[in-house]
Amino acid sequence: MRGHSGRVLPIPDAVQAQADAAHHKVELSTTPGLFLVRTMLAGAYIGIGVLILATAGGPLEAAGSPFAPLVKGLVFGVALTIVVVAGAELATSAMMILTQGALLRRVHWGRAGVTLLAVMAGNLLGSIVFAGLVHASGVLAPGTAGGATIASMLEHKAAESSVQLFVRGILCNLLVCLAIWCAARLRSEGARIAMVFACVMVFITSGFEHVVANMTTFSLGLFGGLPGATVAEMARNIALVGLGNLVGGAVLVGAAYAYGVRAPVPVPDGVVSLPPVRRDDVPADLRDLGGRSTHRVVAVGLPARRQRDTAAPNGEAVPAAIR
């Protein structure tokens, strides 16, 4: 269905809304305290997904169940759902949103890049704090099924080549940003949540790489002294997966849907464009501007004696000439 009254927002309107969201993110970064809290919350919320993935999938893996990957994919969806519904600043979705805002000229590319790096830093800090709390709780301690799952995940991530990490990062954020993009277009809260769970289920079950989720996973490994969890390996993973996530979110979703959508033309304050008038209605001294149709533009809020209709060629509106 089309239009604002339908169940799906038209693509141009959704892109415009995302561009406005990009502007909000950049403006939020000028309030450091609030920005830090929102970004840290996102890191912690994704950490909740890692926690439930390990505690729910661990026993199934220990039992050798072939359904373990599917269950882990299904339960991880709660993390992104919390980010969307509660409200937090997540790096992977920001990659798409800031790109669309820059393409529609709502934000400058430089400020978009700086904002994204700041979101990443806040997500990392929130992930570390959350992982420290989980480690202190002992729910993923060595000897538990969940702890074994975290150790296995770290072992596999350390064994992945640089190309594998990069490509898996691309595929992961393609799905994550599709979830956020579809949620932005859908009008029903239930449909939004269902789409988030569906897309997340695919990327977790398939074994793709999410940079913020990996921040929590490696932090848990560092706190627990697990094999494969080193600062150097964590940095390698975040760099390669982060770049892959950037390509998947910014290019494959953000730029792809922003392509062909034009930025709105700003209208000066106090200026109103009136319907076209016939050429014969244009004063003789203005007819040499050419064009078969014109728009009348008047400055509102001024006395009528100080307003003067102006004509523009080819139907383009120009600011009114004020005597």
C-alpha positions as CSV (number, residue, x, y, z in Angstrom):
1,M,0.0,0.0,0.0
2,R,1.2,3.5,-0.7
3,G,1.0,6.8,1.1
4,H,1.0,7.8,4.7
5,S,-2.4,6.3,5.3
6,G,-1.1,2.9,4.2
7,R,0.8,0.3,6.1
8,V,4.1,0.9,4.4
9,L,5.8,4.3,4.1
10,P,6.9,5.1,0.6
11,I,10.6,4.8,0.0
12,P,11.3,8.5,-0.6
13,D,9.5,9.4,2.6
14,A,11.4,6.8,4.5
15,V,14.7,8.1,3.2
16,Q,13.8,11.6,4.2
17,A,12.9,10.4,7.7
18,Q,16.2,8.6,7.9
19,A,18.0,11.7,6.8
20,D,16.2,13.6,9.6
21,A,17.4,10.9,12.0
22,A,20.9,11.4,10.8
23,H,20.7,15.1,11.6
24,H,19.4,14.2,15.0
25,K,22.3,11.9,15.7
26,V,24.8,14.6,14.7
27,E,23.1,17.2,16.9
28,L,23.0,14.7,19.8
29,S,26.7,14.3,19.6
30,T,27.0,18.0,20.6
31,T,25.6,17.0,24.0
32,P,28.5,14.7,25.1
33,G,26.9,13.3,28.3
34,L,23.6,12.3,26.8
35,F,25.3,11.0,23.7
36,L,27.6,8.8,25.8
37,V,24.7,7.3,27.7
38,R,22.7,6.5,24.6
39,T,25.7,4.9,22.9
40,M,26.7,2.9,26.0
41,L,23.1,1.6,26.3
42,A,23.2,0.3,22.8
43,G,26.4,-1.6,23.5
44,A,24.9,-3.1,26.6
45,Y,21.6,-4.0,24.8
46,I,23.5,-5.9,22.1
47,G,25.4,-7.5,25.0
48,I,22.1,-8.8,26.3
49,G,21.8,-10.6,22.9
50,V,25.2,-12.3,23.4
51,L,24.2,-13.3,26.9
52,I,20.9,-14.9,25.9
53,L,22.5,-16.5,22.9
54,A,25.1,-18.3,25.1
55,T,22.7,-19.2,27.9
56,A,20.0,-20.5,25.6
57,G,22.2,-22.1,22.9
58,G,24.9,-23.4,25.2
59,P,22.9,-26.4,26.6
60,L,21.7,-27.3,23.1
61,E,25.3,-27.3,21.8
62,A,26.4,-29.4,24.7
63,A,23.7,-31.9,23.9
64,G,24.7,-31.9,20.2
65,S,21.4,-30.5,19.0
66,P,21.3,-29.5,15.4
67,F,18.8,-26.8,16.3
68,A,21.3,-24.8,18.4
69,P,22.2,-22.3,15.7
70,L,18.5,-21.7,14.9
71,V,17.6,-21.2,18.6
72,K,20.5,-18.8,19.1
73,G,19.4,-16.8,16.1
74,L,15.8,-16.6,17.3
75,V,16.7,-15.4,20.8
76,F,19.3,-12.8,19.7
77,G,16.5,-10.7,18.1
78,V,15.6,-9.4,21.5
79,A,18.8,-7.3,21.5
80,L,18.0,-5.3,18.4
81,T,14.4,-5.1,19.4
82,I,15.4,-3.4,22.6
83,V,17.6,-0.9,20.7
84,V,14.8,0.0,18.4
85,V,12.0,0.2,21.0
86,A,13.8,1.6,24.0
87,G,15.9,4.0,21.9
88,A,19.7,3.9,21.8
89,E,22.5,4.8,19.4
90,L,23.9,1.7,17.7
91,A,26.9,1.9,15.3
92,T,25.7,-0.7,12.7
93,S,22.4,1.1,12.0
94,A,24.1,4.5,12.2
95,M,26.2,3.4,9.3
96,M,23.1,3.3,7.1
97,I,21.3,6.3,8.6
98,L,24.3,8.7,8.5
99,T,25.0,7.8,4.9
100,Q,21.5,8.6,3.9
101,G,21.6,11.9,5.8
102,A,24.9,12.8,4.0
103,L,23.6,11.8,0.6
104,L,20.5,14.0,1.1
105,R,22.7,16.8,2.4
106,R,21.1,16.9,5.9
107,V,24.6,16.4,7.4
108,H,28.1,16.9,6.2
109,W,30.2,13.8,5.4
110,G,32.9,14.9,7.9
111,R,30.5,15.3,10.8
112,A,28.8,12.0,9.9
113,G,32.2,10.2,10.0
114,V,33.1,11.7,13.3
115,T,29.7,10.9,14.8
116,L,30.0,7.3,13.7
117,L,33.4,6.9,15.3
118,A,32.0,8.4,18.5
119,V,29.1,5.9,18.4
120,M,31.5,3.1,18.0
121,A,33.5,4.3,21.0
122,G,30.4,4.6,23.2
123,N,29.2,1.1,22.1
124,L,32.6,-0.3,23.0
125,L,32.5,1.2,26.4
126,G,29.0,0.0,27.1
127,S,29.9,-3.5,25.9
128,I,32.9,-3.6,28.3
129,V,30.9,-2.5,31.3
130,F,28.1,-5.0,30.5
131,A,30.6,-7.8,30.0
132,G,32.3,-6.9,33.4
133,L,28.9,-7.2,35.1
134,V,28.1,-10.5,33.5
135,H,31.6,-11.9,34.4
136,A,31.1,-10.8,38.0
137,S,27.7,-12.6,38.1
138,G,29.3,-15.9,37.2
139,V,26.5,-17.0,34.8
140,L,29.0,-17.7,32.0
141,A,31.8,-19.0,34.2
142,P,34.0,-21.9,33.1
143,G,32.2,-25.1,33.4
144,T,28.8,-23.7,32.4
145,A,27.3,-24.5,29.1
146,G,27.1,-20.8,28.3
147,G,30.7,-20.3,29.2
148,A,31.7,-23.1,26.9
149,T,29.7,-21.4,24.1
150,I,31.6,-18.1,24.6
151,A,34.9,-20.0,24.5
152,S,33.9,-21.8,21.3
153,M,32.8,-18.6,19.7
154,L,36.2,-16.9,20.5
155,E,38.1,-19.8,19.1
156,H,36.2,-19.7,15.8
157,K,36.5,-16.0,15.5
158,A,40.3,-16.1,16.1
159,A,40.6,-18.8,13.4
160,E,38.8,-16.8,10.7
161,S,40.9,-15.1,8.0
162,S,40.8,-11.4,7.5
163,V,38.8,-11.8,4.3
164,Q,36.3,-14.0,6.0
165,L,35.8,-11.5,8.8
166,F,35.4,-8.6,6.3
167,V,32.8,-10.5,4.1
168,R,30.9,-11.9,7.1
169,G,30.7,-8.3,8.4
170,I,29.2,-7.1,5.1
171,L,26.6,-9.8,5.1
172,C,25.7,-9.2,8.7
173,N,25.0,-5.5,8.4
174,L,23.2,-6.0,5.2
175,L,20.6,-8.0,7.3
176,V,20.8,-5.7,10.3
177,C,20.2,-2.6,8.3
178,L,17.4,-4.2,6.3
179,A,15.8,-4.9,9.7
180,I,16.1,-1.2,10.7
181,W,15.1,0.0,7.2
182,C,12.0,-2.2,7.1
183,A,11.1,-1.1,10.6
184,A,11.3,2.5,9.5
185,R,8.9,1.9,6.6
186,L,6.4,-0.3,8.5
187,R,3.5,1.4,10.4
188,S,2.7,-1.5,12.7
189,E,4.7,-2.1,15.8
190,G,4.1,-5.8,15.6
191,A,5.3,-5.9,12.0
192,R,8.4,-4.0,12.9
193,I,9.3,-6.4,15.7
194,A,8.6,-9.4,13.5
195,M,10.9,-8.1,10.8
196,V,13.7,-7.4,13.3
197,F,13.5,-10.9,14.6
198,A,13.5,-12.4,11.1
199,C,16.5,-10.5,9.8
200,V,18.5,-11.1,13.0
201,M,17.7,-14.8,13.0
202,V,19.2,-15.1,9.5
203,F,22.5,-13.4,10.3
204,I,23.1,-15.2,13.7
205,T,22.1,-18.6,12.3
206,S,24.4,-18.1,9.3
207,G,27.4,-17.2,11.5
208,F,27.9,-13.6,10.2
209,E,29.9,-11.0,12.2
210,H,28.4,-8.1,14.1
211,V,31.0,-5.6,15.4
212,V,29.2,-4.5,18.5
213,A,28.2,-8.1,19.5
214,N,31.9,-9.0,19.1
215,M,32.9,-6.2,21.5
216,T,30.9,-8.0,24.3
217,T,32.1,-11.4,23.2
218,F,35.8,-10.5,23.3
219,S,35.3,-8.5,26.5
220,L,33.9,-11.6,28.2
221,G,36.9,-13.5,27.0
222,L,39.3,-11.0,28.3
223,F,37.7,-10.9,31.7
224,G,37.7,-14.7,31.8
225,G,41.2,-15.2,30.4
226,L,39.9,-17.4,27.6
227,P,42.1,-18.7,24.8
228,G,41.9,-16.6,21.6
229,A,40.8,-13.5,23.6
230,T,43.6,-11.0,23.4
231,V,43.6,-7.2,22.9
232,A,45.4,-7.6,19.6
233,E,42.8,-10.2,18.3
234,M,39.9,-8.0,19.5
235,A,41.3,-5.0,17.7
236,R,41.8,-7.0,14.5
237,N,38.2,-8.3,14.7
238,I,36.7,-4.9,15.4
239,A,38.6,-3.3,12.6
240,L,37.8,-5.9,9.9
241,V,34.3,-6.6,10.9
242,G,33.6,-2.9,11.4
243,L,34.7,-2.1,7.9
244,G,32.6,-5.0,6.5
245,N,29.6,-3.7,8.5
246,L,30.2,-0.3,7.0
247,V,30.1,-1.6,3.5
248,G,27.0,-3.7,4.2
249,G,25.1,-0.9,5.9
250,A,26.2,2.3,4.2
251,V,26.5,1.0,0.6
252,L,24.3,-2.0,0.2
253,V,21.3,-0.6,2.1
254,G,21.9,3.1,2.9
255,A,23.2,4.4,-0.5
256,A,21.1,1.8,-2.4
257,Y,17.8,3.2,-1.2
258,A,18.9,6.8,-1.1
259,Y,19.8,6.6,-4.8
260,G,17.5,8.6,-6.9
261,V,15.8,10.4,-3.9
262,R,16.4,14.1,-4.1
263,A,17.0,16.3,-1.2
264,P,14.1,18.7,-0.5
265,V,14.6,22.3,-1.8
266,P,14.5,24.7,1.2
267,V,11.9,27.5,1.1
268,P,13.0,30.8,2.7
269,D,11.1,31.8,5.8
270,G,8.1,34.0,5.1
271,V,7.9,33.0,1.5
272,V,4.9,31.2,0.0
273,S,4.7,29.9,-3.6
274,L,1.2,30.4,-5.1
275,P,-0.3,28.5,-8.0
276,P,0.9,29.3,-11.6
277,V,-0.6,32.3,-13.4
278,R,-1.1,32.9,-17.1
279,R,1.6,34.9,-19.0
280,D,-1.0,37.6,-19.8
281,D,-1.4,38.2,-16.1
282,V,2.3,39.1,-15.7
283,P,3.2,42.8,-15.8
284,A,4.5,43.9,-19.2
285,D,7.9,44.9,-17.8
286,L,8.4,41.3,-16.5
287,R,7.3,39.4,-19.6
288,D,10.8,39.5,-21.1
289,L,11.9,36.9,-18.5
290,G,10.4,34.3,-20.8
291,G,8.5,31.1,-20.0
292,R,4.9,30.2,-20.6
293,S,3.9,29.8,-16.9
294,T,5.0,31.5,-13.7
295,H,4.6,31.1,-10.0
296,R,3.7,34.1,-7.8
297,V,5.8,34.3,-4.7
298,V,4.8,36.7,-1.9
299,A,6.3,37.4,1.5
300,V,3.7,36.6,4.2
301,G,3.4,38.7,7.3
302,L,4.0,42.0,5.5
303,P,1.4,44.7,4.5
304,A,-0.1,44.3,1.1
305,R,1.3,47.6,-0.1
306,R,4.8,46.3,0.5
307,Q,4.3,43.0,-1.4
308,R,5.0,42.7,-5.1
309,D,4.3,39.6,-7.2
310,T,7.3,38.4,-9.2
311,A,7.5,36.1,-12.1
312,A,10.2,33.5,-12.8
313,P,10.9,31.7,-16.1
314,N,9.9,28.1,-16.6
315,G,7.6,28.1,-13.6
316,E,10.4,28.4,-10.9
317,A,9.6,30.4,-7.8
318,V,11.9,33.2,-6.7
319,P,11.8,35.4,-3.6
320,A,9.4,38.3,-3.8
321,A,10.7,41.8,-4.6
322,I,9.9,44.1,-1.7
323,R,9.7,47.8,-2.4
